[in-house]
């Protein structure tokens, strides 16, 4: 079993097709003409998506993408990244594969000279992410979408928590500024809220 990483668009077609298959297990696409073909990239290339796959003998057991962008918070710039499309093959769940991959993604972010990792998850998944080294950022709300069409994580009908890890000395020093705040992520229209 090994973890492979590729820029999303450079992921080998046979692996990308498997990732699409397990994403469809978790989040079936609505029928219609706007459905991208199996294996097509799903993220905005401006976010430099990095696909991480846990592969066993050619079979993708779990997958996720790391999205990266520069943000400004409390007047200071930060290189931020977040997790997106975290998924484990249905028949492989309950064996720690997702946790292993999420922990590896956190380590990858730390090694890439990023300031911090930020993302939201459904409240029931909080303990899963905590078990992989992430921490809840109390009271924090991520604002996705665009400045013209914001998509906040505290919108009606959402039950999200913000998870975080602070990597650089500057980000660790500023951690309290991120608590109980609205963080302008603005990843765009494709990845409204990574």
C-alpha positions in Angstrom: 0.0 0.0 0.0 1.4 3.4 -0.9 0.4 7.0 -1.2 0.8 8.6 -4.6 0.7 12.3 -5.4 0.1 14.1 -8.7 -1.1 17.5 -9.9 -4.8 16.7 -10.6 -4.4 17.1 -14.3 -1.4 14.8 -14.4 -3.0 11.9 -12.5 -2.8 8.8 -14.7 -6.1 8.2 -16.4 -6.7 4.7 -14.9 -6.3 6.1 -11.4 -8.3 9.2 -12.1 -11.2 6.9 -13.4 -11.1 5.0 -10.1 -11.2 8.2 -8.1 -14.2 9.3 -10.1 -15.9 6.0 -9.4 -15.5 6.3 -5.6 -16.5 10.0 -5.7 -19.7 8.9 -7.5 -20.3 6.3 -4.7 -20.1 9.1 -2.1 -21.7 12.0 -4.0 -23.7 10.8 -7.1 -23.8 13.3 -9.9 -27.3 14.5 -10.8 -28.3 13.3 -14.3 -27.9 15.8 -17.1 -25.7 17.2 -19.8 -23.4 19.2 -17.3 -21.9 16.0 -15.8 -18.2 16.0 -16.5 -16.9 12.8 -18.1 -15.4 10.1 -15.8 -11.9 11.1 -14.8 -12.1 14.7 -15.9 -10.4 17.2 -13.5 -13.0 18.7 -11.1 -11.1 21.6 -9.5 -10.2 25.1 -10.6 -6.6 24.9 -11.9 -5.9 28.3 -10.3 -6.0 26.4 -6.9 -3.1 24.2 -8.0 -5.0 20.9 -7.0 -2.7 18.2 -5.8 -4.4 14.7 -5.8 -3.3 12.3 -3.2 -4.3 8.6 -3.6 -3.8 5.6 -1.3 -3.3 2.7 -3.7 -3.0 -1.0 -3.0 -2.0 -3.2 -5.9 -3.4 -0.8 -8.5 -6.7 -0.2 -6.6 -7.4 3.3 -5.2 -8.7 2.8 -1.7 -8.9 6.5 -0.7 -8.4 9.8 -2.4 -8.3 13.5 -1.6 -7.2 16.8 -3.2 -5.2 19.6 -1.6 -6.2 23.0 -2.9 -3.9 26.0 -2.4 -4.2 29.8 -2.6 -3.0 33.0 -1.0 -5.4 34.6 1.5 -5.4 37.8 3.5 -6.6 37.7 7.1 -6.5 40.5 9.7 -4.4 42.5 7.2 -1.7 39.8 6.7 -1.0 37.5 3.7 -0.9 33.7 4.2 -0.3 30.7 2.0 -3.3 28.5 2.7 -4.4 25.1 1.7 -7.4 22.9 2.3 -8.7 19.4 1.8 -11.3 18.7 -0.8 -13.2 15.6 -2.0 -11.9 13.3 0.8 -13.3 9.9 0.0 -12.7 6.2 0.8 -13.9 3.3 -1.4 -17.1 2.0 0.1 -15.9 -1.6 0.6 -12.6 -0.4 2.1 -14.1 1.8 4.8 -13.4 1.2 8.5 -9.8 0.2 8.1 -8.1 3.6 8.7 -7.3 4.3 5.0 -8.9 7.7 5.0 -7.3 8.7 8.3 -3.9 7.6 7.0 -4.4 9.7 3.8 -5.7 12.8 5.7 -2.7 12.7 8.1 -0.3 12.4 5.1 -2.0 15.4 3.5 -1.5 17.4 6.6 2.2 16.4 6.6 2.5 17.3 2.9 1.1 20.8 3.6 3.6 21.3 6.4 6.5 20.3 4.1 5.4 22.6 1.3 6.2 25.9 3.2 2.5 26.7 3.6 1.4 28.9 6.5 -1.8 27.0 7.4 -4.4 24.5 6.4 -8.1 25.3 6.6 -11.2 23.5 5.5 -14.7 22.8 6.7 -16.3 19.4 7.3 -19.7 18.2 8.4 -19.9 18.3 12.2 -20.1 14.5 12.6 -16.7 14.1 10.8 -14.9 16.3 13.3 -13.5 13.5 15.4 -12.3 11.7 12.2 -10.2 14.7 11.2 -9.0 15.3 14.8 -7.7 11.7 14.8 -5.6 12.6 11.8 -4.0 15.6 13.5 -6.3 18.5 12.6 -7.9 20.8 15.2 -11.2 22.6 15.3 -10.8 26.3 14.9 -13.4 27.6 17.4 -16.1 30.0 16.0 -14.4 30.3 12.6 -16.4 30.6 9.5 -14.9 30.2 6.0 -16.3 32.4 3.4 -16.2 30.7 0.0 -17.4 31.6 -3.4 -16.3 35.0 -4.6 -16.6 38.5 -3.1 -19.5 39.2 -5.4 -21.2 35.9 -4.6 -20.0 34.8 -1.1 -20.7 31.2 0.1 -20.2 31.1 3.9 -19.8 27.9 5.8 -22.5 29.1 8.4 -25.2 29.4 5.8 -28.7 28.1 6.6 -28.9 24.3 6.3 -25.1 23.8 6.8 -23.8 22.1 9.9 -20.1 22.6 9.4 -17.0 23.1 11.6 -13.8 24.6 10.5 -10.7 22.5 10.9 -7.2 24.0 10.9 -3.4 23.4 11.3 -0.9 26.2 11.7 2.5 25.4 10.1 4.6 28.6 9.9 5.8 30.6 12.9 3.8 33.6 11.6 0.6 31.6 11.3 1.1 30.0 14.7 1.6 33.4 16.2 -1.6 34.7 14.6 -3.7 31.7 15.5 -5.9 33.6 17.9 -6.8 36.1 15.1 -8.4 33.2 13.2 -10.6 32.0 16.1 -14.1 33.4 16.2 -13.6 35.1 12.9 -14.9 35.1 9.3 -12.1 34.0 7.0 -12.3 35.2 3.4 -11.2 32.2 1.5 -12.9 33.0 -1.8 -11.7 30.0 -3.9 -14.1 30.9 -6.7 -17.2 29.4 -8.4 -15.9 25.9 -9.2 -14.7 25.1 -5.6 -17.1 27.2 -3.7 -16.0 26.0 -0.4 -13.1 23.6 -0.4 
